[in-house]
Amino acid sequence: MYQLDAASSWQILFQDPATPVMEGIIDFHHDIMVLLIFVVFFVLFFITSIIYNFSSFNTKSTINRFSHNTDLEIAWTIIPAAVLFAIAAPSFALLYSIDELVSPSITFKAIGHQWYCHYEYSDIGSLDTNTLNLECYMVQMDDLTKGLYRLLETTSRLVLPTGVHIRALFTSADVLHSWAVPSLGVKVDSCPGRLNQAGLFFKWDGVFYGQCSDICGVNHGFMPIVVEAVSLKEYA
């Protein structure tokens, strides 16, 4: 399966997940939304009932007025707590799975600059350098060819293999940046003088688009990220 995965016009749903982490995020979101919809309608029902029964125009309803009810107070304390515990369990499991790194086969470093990304393949290179460097600038509108996305395409793409565990390191050379690619479920801050990391595992080939998600200056909106996932054979 090979695809170009970028946001479309008026899109309100998630992009197709390309990593197990993003699949987990989407599944967790859908489960929580079902619960939230139930809570919203449950609360709206009681609010509507109270407004109707206590309105001055409703002379036929008879309301039992009371100031304290121990059983009711226990119920509306225990039930929300139980709901929060039900949400917390899968939430913590997802958070730990996002932070876990499984013996990465490949490591790359993304260095944020104003306003482009610099990549270092520390596992690739000659015996002299041991590092392959790549600088990715946004393709200007005059240089775009048919089929390329406006404001999202870069002069070079970060190429990574599918089916292997990858460690990504993030830092910045000047100000705060944020390396974010929605299809991969990755959004990691790039901080000057600090290394952050994330794990990647591509499930299929494709080109995945993202952008810097931290306001990093006047050209913040012109700092795209493009990741191309290819087979391990093609990557080698």
C-alpha positions in Angstrom: 0.0 0.0 0.0 1.4 3.4 -1.1 -0.3 6.7 -0.5 0.2 10.4 -0.2 -1.2 11.3 3.2 -2.0 15.0 3.7 -4.9 16.9 5.1 -7.7 17.5 2.6 -10.1 20.5 2.3 -12.7 20.6 5.1 -11.3 17.5 6.7 -12.6 16.9 10.2 -11.6 13.3 10.8 -8.2 11.8 11.3 -5.8 11.0 8.5 -5.1 7.4 7.9 -2.8 6.0 10.6 0.6 4.8 9.3 1.9 3.6 12.7 0.6 1.4 15.5 0.8 4.5 17.8 -1.6 6.5 15.6 -3.9 3.5 15.4 -4.0 3.4 19.2 -4.7 7.2 19.4 -7.6 7.0 17.0 -9.1 3.9 18.7 -8.8 5.6 22.1 -10.4 8.8 20.7 -13.4 6.9 19.3 -14.0 5.0 22.6 -13.8 8.3 24.6 -16.2 10.0 22.1 -18.9 7.4 22.7 -18.6 8.0 26.4 -18.6 11.7 26.0 -21.7 11.7 23.8 -23.5 9.6 26.5 -22.5 12.0 29.2 -23.5 15.1 27.2 -27.0 13.8 26.5 -27.4 12.5 30.1 -26.5 16.0 31.5 -28.7 17.8 28.9 -31.6 15.6 29.8 -31.4 16.6 33.5 -30.8 20.3 32.7 -33.8 20.3 30.4 -35.9 18.5 32.9 -35.0 21.0 35.7 -35.7 24.0 33.5 -39.1 22.6 32.5 -40.2 21.5 35.9 -39.1 24.6 37.8 -40.4 27.1 35.2 -43.1 29.5 36.3 -45.3 28.5 33.3 -45.4 24.9 34.3 -48.1 25.0 37.0 -49.0 21.3 36.7 -45.7 19.7 37.8 -45.2 18.8 41.5 -41.6 18.9 42.6 -40.3 17.2 45.8 -38.0 19.9 47.2 -35.2 18.8 49.5 -31.9 20.2 50.5 -29.8 17.1 51.3 -29.8 13.5 50.1 -26.9 11.3 51.2 -27.5 8.5 48.8 -27.7 10.9 45.8 -24.5 12.7 46.8 -22.7 9.3 47.1 -23.9 8.3 43.7 -22.9 11.4 41.9 -19.4 11.2 43.5 -18.8 7.5 42.9 -20.1 7.3 39.3 -18.0 10.1 37.8 -14.9 8.7 39.7 -15.6 5.3 38.1 -15.9 6.9 34.7 -12.6 8.6 35.2 -10.9 5.4 36.2 -12.3 3.7 33.1 -10.8 6.4 31.0 -7.4 6.4 32.9 -6.6 2.7 32.4 -6.4 2.7 28.5 -5.0 6.3 28.6 -2.0 5.3 30.7 -1.5 2.2 28.6 -1.4 4.3 25.4 1.0 6.8 27.0 3.4 4.1 28.0 3.3 2.5 24.6 4.1 5.9 23.0 7.2 6.4 25.2 8.5 2.8 24.8 11.3 2.2 22.4 11.9 -1.3 21.1 15.6 -1.9 20.2 15.7 0.5 17.3 17.4 -0.6 14.1 17.8 2.9 12.8 18.4 6.3 14.4 18.0 9.7 12.9 18.2 13.2 14.4 15.9 16.1 13.4 17.3 19.6 14.1 14.9 22.5 13.8 16.1 25.7 12.3 14.4 29.0 11.3 12.8 27.8 9.1 13.7 24.4 7.8 14.6 20.9 9.1 18.1 19.5 9.2 18.3 15.7 9.4 21.3 13.5 10.4 21.4 9.8 9.7 23.9 8.6 12.3 23.8 5.0 11.1 24.7 5.9 7.5 27.8 7.4 6.0 31.4 6.9 5.1 34.1 5.7 7.4 35.2 9.3 7.8 32.0 11.0 8.7 29.6 8.2 9.9 26.8 10.7 9.4 24.6 11.6 6.4 23.2 15.2 6.5 20.1 16.4 4.8 18.5 19.9 4.7 14.9 20.2 3.8 13.5 23.6 2.7 10.0 24.3 1.6 9.5 24.2 -2.2 8.6 27.7 -3.4 5.3 28.0 -5.3 7.1 28.9 -8.6 9.0 25.6 -8.4 6.0 23.4 -7.7 5.2 20.7 -10.3 2.0 18.9 -10.9 1.0 16.6 -8.0 3.0 18.4 -5.3 1.2 20.0 -2.3 1.5 23.7 -1.9 3.3 24.8 1.3 3.8 21.2 2.2 6.5 19.9 -0.2 10.2 20.1 0.7 13.3 20.1 -1.5 14.4 16.8 0.0 12.4 14.1 1.9 13.3 12.2 5.0 13.4 8.7 3.8 12.8 5.9 6.3 12.1 2.1 5.9 8.9 0.3 6.8 8.7 -2.7 9.1 11.5 -1.8 11.4 11.7 0.1 14.7 13.2 3.6 14.3 14.4 6.0 17.0 13.9 9.7 16.2 15.9 12.3 18.2 14.8 16.0 18.2 16.5 19.2 19.1 16.8 22.8 17.8 19.6 25.1 16.8 17.8 28.3 17.6 14.3 28.6 19.0 11.5 26.1 20.0 10.1 24.0 17.2 7.8 21.1 17.1 8.1 18.1 14.7 4.6 17.0 14.0 3.3 14.5 11.4 -0.4 13.6 12.0 -0.4 10.3 10.1 2.5 9.0 12.3 1.0 10.1 15.6 4.1 12.1 16.4 4.3 15.6 17.8 7.6 16.2 19.7 9.1 19.5 20.8 12.5 20.4 19.5 14.2 22.4 22.3 17.6 24.1 22.1 20.2 22.3 24.2 17.9 19.3 24.8 17.3 15.9 23.1 13.8 14.5 22.9 13.0 11.2 21.4 10.2 9.2 19.9 9.7 5.7 18.3 8.4 5.1 14.8 7.3 1.9 13.1 5.8 2.3 9.6 3.2 -0.2 8.5 3.2 0.6 4.8 4.9 2.7 2.2 3.9 6.2 1.5 4.6 9.9 1.8 3.4 11.6 5.0 3.2 15.4 5.4 3.4 17.5 8.5 4.4 21.0 9.7 6.2 22.7 12.6 3.6 23.0 15.3 5.3 25.5 17.6 5.2 29.2 16.8 8.9 29.7 15.9 8.9 33.0 14.2 7.6 35.0 11.2 8.0 32.1 8.8 6.5 29.4 11.1 3.8 28.6 8.6 6.4 27.8 5.9 8.3 25.0 7.6 6.8 21.8 6.3 7.9 18.2 7.1 7.8 15.4 4.6 8.6 11.8 5.4 8.7 9.1 2.8 8.5 5.5 3.9 9.9 2.8 1.6 10.6 -0.9 1.7 13.7 -1.9 3.6 15.2 -3.2 0.3 14.7 0.1 -1.4 15.9 2.0 1.6 19.2 0.0 1.7 
